[in-house]
Amino acid sequence: MATIEPHDEIINGEEAKVLKWIESYSNGNVDILDVHNFTLLHWAVRKHRVATVAALIAKKANVNAVNEIGDTPLHYAIAEGHLDVVQMLLACQPNVNVPNKHGNTPLHYATFWRFNDLAVLLVERGALVAQSNKYGETPLTRAGKQLGDAMKSLAMSAGQTLDPIPFKVTKVVVSTSKQVLSALGPAKFEFDWRLLEQPSSLGQGHLGEVARVRWNTKHELVLKTFHDQNVTKLQLNDFFAEAQVLRGLNHENLLPLLGYVAFAPHLGLVSEFLPDGSLYKQVHDTSKSIDTQTQVQWALGIANALNYLHGLTPPGMPYFDLTSHSIFIDKENVARVNVADSEFRRTFEKRLQLFKPHWIAPEGNVLKAESTDRKKADMYSFAIVMYEIFARRLVYDNMNAMQIGMKVALEQLRPVIPESVPRHFQQLISICWQESPEKRPAFDQVIPILQRCL
């Protein structure tokens, strides 16, 4: 794959070259930032490169990405009046109410520039007509009478308030992951282990040792070094292929894989370090108060991540044993499923023997992995995670792994949900961990239920 500067090529109109680059750029994260935190999608939208927009969306580009002034691609599509691109972005179900640093949402832009059709389209998709910017202006106050009346009618039909909604200051944060991916460059996956400084052990993961390291003098990362360093050349190639697939996964509720170290005895994976730690640490810290809204937001975020993963086609869909240890909470209090906890079954064929069966579906304890319905098994694991979130209790803490595995598989053992958990969450958890995999719902069925609980 030829090395190009994709942002510049998009700006300069070299669309054929960009499209060829995107097509060749398989399994990579396409949310590459320039110096002003514009993604490729920002520039493709702004410059009306329709084919490039379509190609980036097909590569799972983040439609909610914000640049340094807080604008999303939808802001630019609206500001430029590009109806075709607006429709492409809306098909991806973006957040239509993202405010930039001035508090302007895409609907503010549509009303300011008198793009009446776009304004109506946004309101139909849930844009708030009474959202104030930092100067106290709402889309309604910026619209003329005819457009304003149409927007009011649509908003009232949707149950929106017409009273001004106060502007809340939001800080645009560029994650460590995005900074590192941009520093590495679009075609680079490998970290030089000699540049990963000041290692500090964080413990043992299910496939290897986990350490906190510093890269490029300022970025705190996590290096997971595999126990098994005796791999063949064929296995190493499989490892590279799997790692590149994982690096291409792109969702706001995934903790992305940043790259790998390919130099034995340091073969391993690199991801972002999140100081708040795992979901397990958060929910089982008895000194920590967690309100119901946060609990629902965490559960919804995890469900969104799994729904995204389940929408991938093999070999893109990775193997996970979902647990509260493999979910992390970032500095914005968002739940992120750790991509680096993929099992790398092609490279390390022997499945972990000392696994924790607390989260494993009944069929997963008695059948080979390839014989189970992974999506239904993930739903069972999600139910156990929801139990931890809402009950804030350890799962089977008085039993050993063998006892748990046998009783879950043969005696339909489940945790006892305390009465302190609201009834509707008790019911949802019970539905999701049903014995029969066929009776468990899919994540796209669970997500609307959780959304209504916010």
C-alpha positions, -999 to +999 in steps of 0.1 A: +000+000+000+015+033-011+021+059+016+000+090+012-012+119+033-049+111+031-061+144+047-042+165+021-053+142-008-090+146+002-086+184+004-068+185-030-095+165-047-074+134-054-105+112-049-094+083-070-061+080-051-079+083-018-104+057-026-077+033-037-059+040-004-091+034+017-097+001-002-062-010+005-064+001+041-082-030+054-084-037+091-071-002+101-088+025+121-097+052+096-104+079+122-070+095+116-066+130+130-048+160+115-032+188+136-067+203+143-083+169+151-102+167+118-108+131+108-108+120+072-146+120+074-146+156+085-127+167+054-145+144+030-178+158+042-166+194+041-152+191+006-182+172-006-162+141-017-193+119-018-176+086-028-150+091-001-177+097+025-193+064+014-160+045+015-152+059+050-186+051+064-182+015+050-150+014+070-169+023+102-156+058+104-169+076+135-197+098+125-197+115+159-160+124+159-154+160+171-125+182+160-108+208+182-137+232+181-163+205+187-177+202+152-189+168+140-190+158+103-228+165+105-220+201+114-200+205+082-225+187+060-252+210+072-231+242+070-222+234+034-258+225+025-249+190+012-282+172+014-268+140-001-241+138+025-264+148+053-286+118+044-256+095+043-246+106+078-281+104+092-284+068+079-256+060+104-278+073+133-254+100+146-260+122+177-278+151+160-275+173+192-238+176+196-229+211+206-195+226+195-175+249+217-199+278+209-228+256+218-241+254+182-257+221+172-261+211+135-297+225+138-283+259+148-262+258+115-292+248+094-314+277+107-286+302+105-279+295+069-316+291+061-314+255+049-350+249+056-352+214+043-322+203+063-336+219+094-369+201+091-350+168+084-329+173+115-360+180+137-376+149+123-345+130+135-347+143+170-328+176+169-338+199+197-354+231+186-350+248+220-313+240+227-295+272+236-259+279+225-235+298+248-250+331+236-285+321+245-297+315+209-318+285+201-325+272+166-360+286+169-347+321+176-325+319+145-352+306+122-376+328+103-414+326+110-423+300+084-395+277+093-399+284+130-436+274+128-428+242+110-401+233+135-424+241+165-451+218+150-427+189+145-411+194+179-444+195+198-456+164+180-424+146+192-430+158+228-401+183+228-401+213+251-402+248+235-387+264+266-350+272+261-327+244+272-296+259+290-262+255+274-238+233+293-201+237+288-185+206+274-148+201+271-137+186+238-114+158+249-091+140+224-085+106+239-050+091+243-060+064+218-067+090+191-035+109+198-014+077+197-030+065+165-024+098+149+012+099+161+018+063+148+004+072+114-023+054+093-002+025+082+018+017+113+007-010+138+040-021+155+055-005+186+092-008+193+092-025+228+124-006+236+105+027+234+078+015+259+094+029+291+089+026+328+069-007+329+049-012+360+030-044+365-008-043+367-011-080+372-019-111+352-044-112+324-060-144+311-034-148+283-004-129+298+011-103+320-003-068+319+019-037+325+015+000+325+041+017+302+049+051+288+054+058+251+067+088+233+075+103+268+039+113+275+014+087+266+004+061+293-004+028+277-010-008+286+012-036+273-002-071+275+026-096+270+016-131+262+027-160+283+034-181+253+063-165+234+073-197+215+053-191+183+061-203+148+064-180+118+029-191+107+014-183+141+032-150+141+016-142+107-018-152+121-012-129+151-004-100+128-036-106+108-058-109+139-043-078+155-049-057+124-085-069+123-089-058+159-073-024+153-099-018+126-127-020+151-142+014+157-170+022+182-173+047+210-179+019+235-148-001+225-113+005+240-094+002+208-063-018+201-035+006+193-010-019+180+013-047+189+048-056+199+062-083+176+096-089+191+099-121+212+100-123+242+078-092+242+051-104+219+020-085+230-008-060+225-008-022+232-039-003+243-048+029+262-043+030+300-075+041+318-067+051+354-103+044+367-098+008+360-122-020+351-159-022+356-153-050+381-132-025+402-159+002+400-190-019+409-174-039+436-159-009+454-183-006+483-171+029+492-182+042+458-217+055+452-232+048+417-265+062+407-291+044+386-285+066+356-248+058+356-256+021+359-280+022+329-255+042+309-228+016+315-251-013+306-263+006+275-228+013+264-217-023+268-248-034+248-240-010+221-205-023+218-216-059+216-243-050+191-216-034+169-194-065+172-223-088+164-229-068+133-195-077+119-190-106+096-163-132+103-134-129+104-141-094+117-161-105+147-135-113+175-137-140+201-145-125+235-154-140+269-172-109+281-166-102+318-166-072+341-128-075+340-127-069+302-148-036+304-131-004+315-145+030+325-129+060+309-124+096+322-158+106+307-174+077+327-181+058+295-180+020+296-155+006+270-152-031+261-114-038+258-106-050+223-072-063+236-090-090+255-097-109+223-086-145+227-064-148+196-076-183+190-057-188+157-024-179+174-030-194+208-052-224+200-053-238+235-082-222+253-075-208+287-079-237+312-080-215+343-108-194+330-134-178+352-167-196+345-188-169+364-196-152+331-197-183+308-230-194+294-241-229+304-235-243+269-200-228+269-191-249+299-199-282+282-195-275+245-165-266+224-164-229+215-170-235+178-202-254+187-218-226+207-238-196+193-214-169+202-240-141+201-264-159+225-234-168+247-224-131+248-260-122+259-257-146+289-224-130+298-239-096+295-267-106+319-241-115+345-224-082+340-258-064+344-263-083+376-229-070+389-238-034+378-273-033+394-269-057+424-232-047+430-225-081+443-198-106+436-209-136+415-206-170+433-179-157+456-182-187+479-176-213+452-145-225+432-143-225+394-151-262+390-182-259+412-195-229+393-190-244+359-207-277+369-237-261+387-243-235+359-242-261+332-260-290+350-282-274+377-291-240+361-274-221+388-279-183+386-271-155+411-299-145+433-310-110+423-317-089+455-350-070+459-331-037+459-327-041+422-357-024+404-382-049+391-378-041+354-340-047+357-346-079+375-368-090+346-344-080+319-315-098+336-336-130+340-346-129+303-310-124+291-296-154+311-322-179+302-311-215+300-321-220+263-299-198+241-327-195+216-348-177+242-322-150+249-328-117+231-304-100+207-286-068+216-307-048+192-337-058+213-321-050+246-308-015+236-342+002+232-353-012+266-322+004+283-326+036+264-361+040+278-347+037+313-325+067+310 
